[in-house]
Every structure is written in C-alpha cells, then in structure tokens.
Amino acid sequence: MTGDGPVVTAIHVALARRLPMRAVVMVHAEAGTGIVGDRYHGTRHRHVSVQSATDLDEAAARLGAPVPAHGTRRNVTLSHGPVPTQPGTRVRVGGALLEVVRRAAPCRILDDEIGQGAARALHDRAGTIFRVLETGDIAVGDTFVELPSAPGPS
C-alpha cells in the first residue's frame, strides 16, 4: 500500500441487532435504504457505519487490549486516517456515494463483545454513520475519498 488515501480493509454485516457480525468481501449499498443484508437496511438514515484502523489502534492503547474491527459492530473499516464527522460531508467509496449523518456512538454491547471499558476507550473513536445517496458496491480494497464541499443545503 502506498501513502495515499485510506482503503477498505474489512466489511462486516449482521442480519439482526444481537447476531454476530459476518466478514464479507463486498456489499451492495442501495440509495435511501443502506447495505443489502445488514440489520440497518431499510432504516431512514443509518445506512453505513465507517471506522478507521487508526482509531481502533488508539482505542486498543487506551483499553490495553486489542479492539478487533468486527467487535465494534461497524460495517466498513478503513486502513488509516480520520473518518469525516461533519454532517453533510460526502465521500465516494467503491461505487457508492455516501453522506455523513453523525458521529457513531459506542454502545454498551461493546463491553460484552470486546471487554470491560471498550465503550469508554472508543469514545470519539467509534466512527461515523452515513446515508447512501447513490447505489453502488463497496468492496475490500476500494479507496475512500472525501469529496469537496458543495455550497448550500442539499
């Protein structure tokens, strides 16, 4: 890998809220509904969650234990760098166009999934929630590109 922008290193989905996350190499993100086969498909805004390995490494250092990508229950993990958190920011990942809705909050399930204190260690490191604006596939190895800001409301 070069020193360029982040790439997708892992993708995880779960069919229901408490079911285990499954690693997949590609997902189909549908505009207005989210990732086909994921528990949040069909929700209003919570279509895709994205996190960065950089934040997972920082959380692991705070926790004193590994923080595996699947344990956070996020859909897409990036190789490095910050994940945009400003609502309205748009990114292109694979064939999909996504827009930031809000920061993702770590849930208490993480203390059960990863270890006591994991939710606290992931505070401000839990990734970002996006909505899907344009349908497309997202695959491991795809680049993640933040797009220039568009003037005015969308």
Secondary structure as the mmCIF struct_conf table of DSSP 4:
data_model
#
loop_
_struct_conf.conf_type_id
_struct_conf.id
_struct_conf.beg_label_comp_id
_struct_conf.beg_label_asym_id
_struct_conf.beg_label_seq_id
_struct_conf.end_label_comp_id
_struct_conf.end_label_asym_id
_struct_conf.end_label_seq_id
BEND BEND1 GLY A 3 GLY A 5
STRN STRN1 VAL A 7 VAL A 7
STRN STRN2 VAL A 8 VAL A 13
BEND BEND2 LEU A 15 ALA A 16
TURN_TY1_P TURN_TY1_P1 ARG A 17 ARG A 18
BEND BEND3 LEU A 19 LEU A 19
HELX_LH_PP_P HELX_LH_PP_P1 PRO A 20 MET A 21
STRN STRN3 ARG A 22 VAL A 24
BEND BEND4 VAL A 25 VAL A 25
STRN STRN4 MET A 26 GLU A 30
TURN_TY1_P TURN_TY1_P2 ALA A 31 THR A 33
STRN STRN5 GLY A 34 ILE A 35
TURN_TY1_P TURN_TY1_P3 VAL A 36 GLY A 37
BEND BEND5 ASP A 38 ASP A 38
TURN_TY1_P TURN_TY1_P4 ARG A 39 GLY A 42
BEND BEND6 ARG A 44 HIS A 45
STRN STRN6 VAL A 48 SER A 52
HELX_RH_AL_P HELX_RH_AL_P1 ALA A 53 LEU A 63
TURN_TY1_P TURN_TY1_P5 GLY A 64 GLY A 64
BEND BEND7 ALA A 65 ALA A 65
HELX_RH_3T_P HELX_RH_3T_P1 ALA A 69 THR A 72
TURN_TY1_P TURN_TY1_P6 ARG A 73 ARG A 73
BEND BEND8 ASN A 75 ASN A 75
STRN STRN7 VAL A 76 LEU A 78
BEND BEND9 SER A 79 GLY A 81
HELX_LH_PP_P HELX_LH_PP_P2 PRO A 82 PRO A 84
BEND BEND10 GLN A 86 GLN A 86
TURN_TY1_P TURN_TY1_P7 PRO A 87 GLY A 88
STRN STRN8 ARG A 90 VAL A 93
TURN_TY1_P TURN_TY1_P8 GLY A 94 GLY A 95
STRN STRN9 ALA A 96 ARG A 103
HELX_LH_PP_P HELX_LH_PP_P3 ALA A 104 CYS A 107
TURN_TY1_P TURN_TY1_P9 ARG A 108 ARG A 108
HELX_RH_AL_P HELX_RH_AL_P2 ILE A 109 GLU A 113
TURN_TY1_P TURN_TY1_P10 ILE A 114 ILE A 114
TURN_TY1_P TURN_TY1_P11 GLN A 116 GLY A 117
HELX_RH_AL_P HELX_RH_AL_P3 ALA A 118 ALA A 121
TURN_TY1_P TURN_TY1_P12 LEU A 122 ASP A 124
BEND BEND11 ALA A 126 ALA A 126
STRN STRN10 THR A 128 GLU A 134
STRN STRN11 GLY A 136 ALA A 139
TURN_TY1_P TURN_TY1_P13 VAL A 140 GLY A 141
STRN STRN12 THR A 143 THR A 143
STRN STRN13 PHE A 144 GLU A 146
HELX_LH_PP_P HELX_LH_PP_P4 LEU A 147 ALA A 150
BEND BEND12 PRO A 151 GLY A 152
#
